[in-house]
Amino acid sequence: MTARTSTVSSADGTTISYQTTGAGPGLIVLGGALRTAVDYLPLASALARSCTVHLVERRGRGASGPLGPHYSLAAEVADLRAVQAATGARLAFGHSYGGLVVLETARTSEVFDCVATYEPGVPVAAVPTEWMDPYRQRLAADDPHGAFVHFLRGSGGAPPFVAKLPHWYLRLALRVGFRGASWQRMRPLLAANLAEHEQVAAQHGKLAGFAAVAAEALLLCGSRSPRETRAEFDTLRETLPHAVLETLPRLSHFGPEGRSAPVVAERVLAFFS
């Protein structure tokens, strides 16, 4: 399908770019940290069979403007609301940090009738932050691989055996084996990754506020995600007043990307229909 690119001005004047494809009810797609719109093209293509999909390039990426000196979750919410106002879309999907943005938007406004998220970044337990200062220092020293190792070992997202490997070993392994197209897209997003995770950490203790979400909500997670992480989505489901939770077999946190994207799209479309 041919996509057309449009832009909208957010509340603070930042340009937000998005691609539109497909036909049917309007659906906005928002990606996660360390990801660009390119990573969600397979998902957008699958969703476009039944919806008019607006795939957002979040601020700090591609043709969209920078994060800005006063970056916050509220800025991301304003960006999403600007795209919604321009498109009239009443459906939204968010992955990881994008899922947090979608749910926060639904919490603070009623612009969406239904929302779907895949492993949204809504913290139930306290978020690890010890990695953030050394990560920031490595970025300042122009050592992106060293910074990324601090993220892998400290953020809680890596398998336990990876987190236990020495910093020097992981840094060397990344420098040797992690330099393809995915890394080239990811490297410019390392500063944004820190800013976004700081916003996630700042949301701890605010879970009860999501009881204000009026939209019907679908929460998806992957069976290969850690058991304790999946337990947090149970808690989130109990907090949201109109939510269902589904676990998709054989998928990890990155289910909405690549070859597994059609599986996620199928569940999202079934929920929206």
N, C-alpha and C positions, 0 to 999 in steps of 0.2 A: 504494500500500500504506500502511496505517496503521502509524505507528511509536509505540512506547511508550518513555518516557524513564525511566531508572533512574539511581541514583547509587551509588557505592561509596566507601569511605574508604581512601585510600592509606596507606602505611606511616608517613608523617609526619602523618597526620590530615587531609590535604587532601582535599576532596570532589572526585571526578571523575564527571562526568556523561556518559552515553552513550545513544544512541538505538538501539533494536532493531527490526528489520523483517525480513520474509521467513521462509522455512522451509528446513530442511536443515542440513548441518554448520555448526557455529559458526565465524564469521569476524569477526575484529576489524579495523577500518579506522582507521588513524592518519594524520592529515594533516601538512602541512609548515608551515614558518615563514610568518608573515603570512597564515595561512589559518585559518578556523574550520570547524566541521562543515558549515555551510551550503554551503561551496564543494564539498563531496564528496557532496551529496545525489544528484546524477545518477549518480555511481559506485555509491553504496550501493543505489540503486534497481535498477540493472542487475545488480549482484551478488546482490541478494535474489531473483532468479529461481530461484537454485539453492542459496542459503545463508541461514542465519540470520545477518544482518549486525548487528554491534554497532559503530556509528559513534561514536567517542570524541571528546568535546570536550576537547582537551588542556588542562592547567592553564594559567591565565592567560586563559581564554576562557569566555564565556557563563556557564552555571550551574556550571562547575567553579571550584575555588578558585584563589587567586593563585599565582604562581611561588614565592613565599616567599623569605626572606632568604638561604637556603642552597641556592639552585637549582643543579641539576646534571643531567647526563645520567642519573645513577643515580636521581634522583627520577622522571624520566620512565619509566625502566625499572620502578620500583616501581609507578607508576600503571598501566602496561600489565599488570603481573603481577596487580594487584588486580582489574582488569576480567576478566582471564583466569580468575582463581580464582572470581569471581562468576558467570561465564557458562559455564565449562567449555570454551570455544572452543579448538580445537587448530590453527586456521589464523589467519594474520595477514597483513595487507597494509599497507605503509607507503609514503608518498610523501615524497621529499626528506628533511627532518629526521626525519619520522615513519619513514622507511625506516631511518635510522641507529638510531632507538630500537628498531625491530623486530629488526634484526640484532644489536644489543647485548644485547637480551633473549634472543635465541636463542643468543648466545655464552656467556651466563652462566647459562643454565638450559636445561632440555629440556621446557618447557611447550608447545611447538609442534611438530607433526609436519611441517608444511610452511609456508613463508613466501614471500611475493612482495613485491617492492619495485619502485618506479618511480624511477629516478635517485636512489638513496639517498645521503644526505649523509655518506658515509664518505670522509674525505680520504685521497688517495694522495699528492698533492703538498702542499707547504706552503700554508696558507690565507692569503690576503691579510688583514692586520689593520690596515693604516695608516688605514683609513676609520673605525675604531671610536671613537677619541678625539674627532675632530670631530663624528661622529654623536652621541655622548653629550652633547657641549657644545651642539649645536643642540637636542636634546631638552630639556635643562635650561633653555634660553632660550625654550621654548615655540614652537619653529620646526619643526614636523613635516615640512613640505615640504623645508626645508633639510637636515634630517637624512636624509631619504629620498634626496636627491640624492647625498649622500656615500656612501650604501649602493650606489646604482646605479653610480656612477663607480668605486668602490673595491673592491667585492666580487668582481668578475669575472663577474657574471651578465648584465650588459647587453651588447648588441651593441657592437663597437669604436667605431662612429661616435657612439653615444650617450655613451660614456665620454670622448670627446674634446671634447664640447660644454662651453662655459663653465658654471661652477656657477650663475651668476646667470641664465643663459638657461634652463637646465633647471628651476631653482626657479620661475621665472615661468611656464614652460609647465605645470608640475605644478599650480600654484595656479589657473591658468585652466582646464585641461582634465581634472584628475584630482580630482574631488570627488563622484563618484556613490556608489552603494550599495557598490561594491567598496572604495572609499577609506574610507568610513565604517566598514566592518568592519575595515579594515586599520589605521587610525590608532591605535586603542587597543592594537594589538599591536606597536607600534614598539619599546617597551622590551623586550618579550619577544624580538623579533627580534634585538636586540643580544645578550641573554643566551644565546640559542640558538646564534648564530654563534660566540660565545666558546667554547661547549662543542664545537662542530665543530672549531675551531682547536686546541683542547686534545687532540683525538684524533689529530692528526698524529703519525706514528711508531708507531702502535699497530695498523697494518693486519694484521700477522702474527698477532695474537691472534684474528682472525676464522677462522682455521683450526680453531678449536674448535667452530664451529657444526655441530651434528649434524643439524639439520633439512634436508630438501630445500629448495632455494632457487631462486626465479625472479628474475632481474634483468632489468628492462625499461628501455629508454631510447628516446628519440625521435631520428629521423634528422636533425631540424632542430637538435638540440643541437650545440654546437661539437665538432669532431673530437677535440680534446685531452681534452674531458670524456668522450666516449665511450671513448677509450683508457683512461681511469682505470677504467671499468667492466670492461674486459677484464682489467685487473690484479686487480680485486676478484673476478671470476669465477675466476681462477686460484688465488686464496687460499682461497676457500670450497671445502670438500671435496665438496659435493654440489650444484653450482650449474649452471644454464644461463642464458645471456644471449641476449636477443632484442632487436633493434632494430625499432621500429614506424615504418613509413614515414609521412612528412608530419606527425609529431608533434614538439612541442617539450618543454621541461621541464614544461610544465603539461598534459601529456596526460591525467592522471586527472581533469581538471576540465572542466566544460561539455559541449559537443557531442561531444568526442572521448572522453568517459568510457566509453561503451559499448564502444569499440574496446579499451580497456585491460581492461575487465571481461571481455570475451570471452577474452582471452589468459590472464587470471588464472584464470578458471573452467576453461579447458581444462587448465591446469597442475594445478590442484587435483583434477581428476577423473581 
